[in-house]
Amino acid sequence: MKHCTSLAFTILAFAGMLTGCRVRSVPFKHEGTMRMSGKMNGDMSLSGNMGVNGKLQTEILTGGDKRDSPLKPVVVDGDAKKHDQRIAIIDVDGILVDRNATALLSASENPVALFREKCAAVTNDERVKAVVLRINSPGGGATATDIMAREIERLRETRKIPIVACVMDVGTGGAYYLASQCDHIIAHPTSLVGGVGIILNVYNLEDTMGQFNILSTPIKSGEKIDAGTPERPIASGELEMLQQIADSFHQRFIGQIIRRRPDLQTNRDLWTDGEVFAGSNAAEVHLVDQIGYIDEAIAEAKRRADRKDDWAVQMYRRTDNHAYTVLDRVPDGVAMPSLFPIHIPGMDRSSMPTFLFMWQSDPAMASSL
């Protein structure tokens, strides 16, 4: 009985980890004999006992490989057959890093690569006359967001169409970087906007490692090659070097915002220290142009495109990713539960981006990268 109980818990735990996987229907294959007793009602409910001897085969698809499923336009508002003019909604969600997030039996998409693919889809679709960049992100890696900002610039240069940003819950750090590259920014009254700063997470775990009798013995050439390692305190010269890098990235961040929104030069002391603003306050500081919702963003995009005919609104999705309204998000994939319940900040630093344009109100955000 003890072994049966352990097996049951193992099966339940594994089933929980598979939550979110897609199970594709396949032909039922049975070898051996099947016994069934009881009755089957008209509504297809089954009562009684059923025993199966032989093999039962099924197939689990995790959705980790999307290469055979290109993005396709999905109309979420308006009549696709009747309205040939389109507004494209490009959604930007989650932490922005230039890598695939891994999980058990699955891998979510690289947000930088996905963003470029969506921009390319808009570029190649002449029906699209305006874009709404729907943002819900605290930001991410400095290089990742810089690449994505360049994609917005390329799209504008290639198509010459208006791009309106709509900030949902959060548009901070690198996400605000992207919003600032648009022609107009709309934020919800309850949005969080700003966070114009940069951070590098560095930890000193020397004492913690000593408690576990772990001694680091690096073999290195180049005195500062391991600057920022959690295995020892950071030296003053290393701190100065990393601070200079952070300052230069911060100045680039500020410069890119002012290039697109020159009026912010006059009050730069109010928004360049990493402060986060509620939507209405962000409008007072001129970080956003308007308080509103996604509907107002779509209306503003139509107005800037200077077209009075009817429109259809579309998003870009894989074959297996649903899109029914302008608020639908791309699934993040399967979540993997931690096999080790204790997390020590800094020990997984090799898997993290370095300098981040990201508002970090929760330390766990750094460890999730």
N, C-alpha and C positions, 0 to 999 in steps of 0.2 A: 504493500500500500504506500509505503514511504517513497519508493521509486516512482510509482505512478503519479504521486503528488508533485514530485520534483519535475517530472516530464511535463505535467500539465502547466506548471509555472513557466517552464522554458518555452513551451509552445505559445502561451499567452504573451510572454515578453517579446518573442520574435514577431508575433502578429502585431503587437503594438508598434514595433519599429517599422513595420511595413505600411503603416497607415499613410495614405497618400499615394501609394503605388497604383499603377493602372493594371488591372487584370483583364486580359483579352480573352474573349470567348473562343474556345477551340473545340474541335470535334471530340465528343466523349469517347475515350478509348477504354475498353474493359476486357480484361482477359480473366477467364475463370467463370465462377458462378455467382449469381446475384440472388439473394433471398429477400423477399418483401412480404410482410404480413400487416394486416390492418386494412384501412380503406382510404381511398382518395376521393375527396368531395368535389363538387362541381367548381368550387372556387380555387381549385388546385392546391388546397391545403392538404397536408399529409399527417395522418395520425397512425400510431402503431410503431413497429420496429422495422428497421431496414438494416441488413447486413450485406457487406460487399467483400467478396473474396477475389483477389487479383490486384490489378494495377489501376490506379486512377491518376491520369495525367492532366496537368494544366500548365499554363505558361504565365509568368509574371514579367511585365514590361515596366522598367523603372523610369523611362523617359529621359535617361541621362544623355543619350546621344541624339542630338537634334539635327545632325547634318543632312539627313534625308528628308527634312521637313522645312522647306524655305518659308519665309514670312509671306503672308498673303493679306491683302486688304479685307477687312471685315466691316461692313457698314453697321453702325450702332445707332444711328439716328437719321431719319429721312428715307426716301425711296431710292434704292440704288439704280433701278431701271429708269426712273423718271428724272432724277437729278444727276447730271453729269459733272457738275462742279462739286469739288470735295474740299473739306477741311480735314486735315490729318491730325490726330492726337497722338503724340509721342509721349509715352509714360516713362518716368524715371523714378524708380522706387528702391529703397533700401540703401545699404552702405555701398559706396562706389569704389570698387577696387578692380584692378586689371588682372583678374584671375577668376577661375571657376571655384565656387564654393562647393566643397565636397560633403557628401553625406552617405549614409549606408545605402548601398545599391543604387545610388543616384548622384547626379551632380547638376546643380542649377547653372544657369548660363552666366558667362562672363558679361557683366553689365556694360563694359566698354565696347566689346565686340558687338553685343546686341544693339547698343545705341547707334553704332556706326551702320549696322545693317538696316535699322529703321530709317536713318537719315538717307541712306542710299535708295531705299524704297521710295521715299518721298521725291528724291531727285529724279528718279526714273518714271514717276507717275505725273504726267502732264495735267491730269485732272485736278491735282491738288493745287489750290490757289492760296492757301494759308495754312499755318501750323499752330497748334496749341501744345506747348511743352508742359505737361502735367507732372508736377514735381512733388514727391513725398520722400525726402531723404535728409539725414543729418550731415551729409557730405561723405568724404572718403579720402583716398590717397591723393597727394598733390599732383603726381604725374597723371593718374587716371582722370581726374577732373579737368586737368589742363588739356588732355587729348580730346575729351568730350566737348569742351568749350571750342576747340578748334573745329570739330565737326559741325557745330552750329554755325560758325563763321563760313565754312565751306558751303554749307547748304544755302546760306543767305547769298553768297557770291554767285553760286551756280544758278539758283532759281529766281532770285530777286523777288521773293514772296515774304509777307509779314510773318513774324514769329512772336507769339504772345505766350508768356509764362504764366502758369496758374499754380500757386503754392497751396498745397493741401494742408496736412498736419504740420509738416516740418520742411523748411527750405533754408538750411543753415550750412555754413562752411562751403565745401565744394558745390553743394546743391544751389546755394545762392550765387556762387560763381557762374553756374550755368544760366540761372535766371537773369543775371545782369547782362548776359550777352544777347538777350532777346530785345525786341522793340518795345515791349510793354510788359509790366509785371502786375499781376492781380494776386492778392492774397486774401484768404478767409479772415474774418475777424479774429478767429482763434488760432490762426497759424503762428508758428514760431519762425522768425526770419532773422538773418544776420549771421552772427558767429564768424566774423571776418578775422580769422586768426589761423595759426598753425601750431601743431603740437607733435612732439616726438615722445613716445612713452619709453622712459628709461627707468629701470628698477635696480636697486642694490640688494642682492640676495646673498651676500657673502656670509652674514651671520646665520641665515636660514640654512644654507648649504652646510655650514659648520655643525649645526645641530644634527644633521644626518651623516656626519663624518664624510662629506663629499669635498674633496680638495681639487681645485682646478689647477692644471699644469699646462698652460698653453705654450705651444712652440710657434714662435712668430718672428717675422722679420718686418720691421716697420713699427715704430713705437706706438703709433696711434691706430694701428690696423683693427684693434678690437675696441675702439672707443664706443662707450655706451653699453658694453657687456654687463649683464647682471651679476657677473661673478666677482666683481670688485667695485669699490667706489670709483666714480668718474674723476679723472684728474682735471686740474684747473685748465690746462691747455686744451684738453679734449672738450671740456665744457664750452670754452670760448669758440672753438672750431664749429661745434654743432650749433651754437647760438647764432653765429654768423650765417650759417646756412639757413636756419629758420628765419632770420631777419630778411635775408634776400628773397626767400620764397614769399614771405609776407608782403614785401614791397611789390613783388610781381602781382600778387593777388589784388592788392589795392589798385595798382596801376591798370590792370585789366578791367576793373570795375569802373574806374574814372574815365577810361577811354570810351566806354559805351554810355556812361551816365556822368558827363562832365559837371553837372550841377552839384554832385556830391563832393567836389573839391572844396567847396566853401565850408562844409561842416564835417570834414573828415575826422576830426578828433572825437566826434560823437559815435562813430560806428566802426572805427578801425582797431578797437581794443578787444575784439572778440565778443562784445556784448550781444545778447540775443533779445529781440524785441517781439512783442505780440503784434499781430497784424496791423491793428489800428495805430499803434505807436510807430511801427515801421513806415507807415504812410506819412506820419508827421516828420520823420527824419528823412523822408524821400527815398528810402530803400525800395519801396514799392510805389506804383503809380495809382493804384485803385484798390479799394476793398470790395470784394465780391466773391462769386462762386464760379464753378466751371462753366455754367451757362453764360455768365457775363464775359468770360474769357473767349468763348466761342463767338459771341456777338461782336466782341471787339475785333477778333480776327476777321470776321466778315466785313466789318466796317473798314478796316485798314486795307482789305483787298479791293474795296470800292466796287463791289458787285452786288446787284440788287436781285438777281434771280435766286431761285431756291437752291438749297445746298443739301448735300448728304455729308454726314460726319463719319469718318472711318478711323479704325485703329489697325495695327499690324500684329498678326498673331500666327503662331505655328498651327498646324492642323489640329493638334490635340489641346490647344489652349483656348478656352472659351472667351468670347467678348460679346456681351449683350447690351451693355450700357457704357457710357463714357467714364464710368467709375471702376470698371473691371481691371483687375491687376493680373500680371503674369504670375502663375504659381511659382513659389520659391523652391519646389521640389520636396523631397523627403527629409524630415528632420531626424538627425541621429542623436539618440540619447547618449549622455556621457557614460563611459564605462569606468571612469575614475572620478569619484564624486568631489574630490578636492582639487581646486584650481589654484595654482601659484602664479600670480602675475609675473611676467617676464620670462618664465621657463619656455613659453612657446613663441618667443619674440621672433624667431627665424621665420615663422609663418605669417608674420604681420607686415603690412606696409611700413615704411619708415615715417617720413613726415606726412602728416595728415591735415588736410583742410576739412576739419570735422569738429562739430560741437559734441563734446563727450560729457553729458550729464551723468551717465551711468558707466562706471569703470568696466563693467562686463562687456561693453561695446568693443573695447580694445581687444579683449580676449576672444571675441567672436569672429575676428577678421581672419 
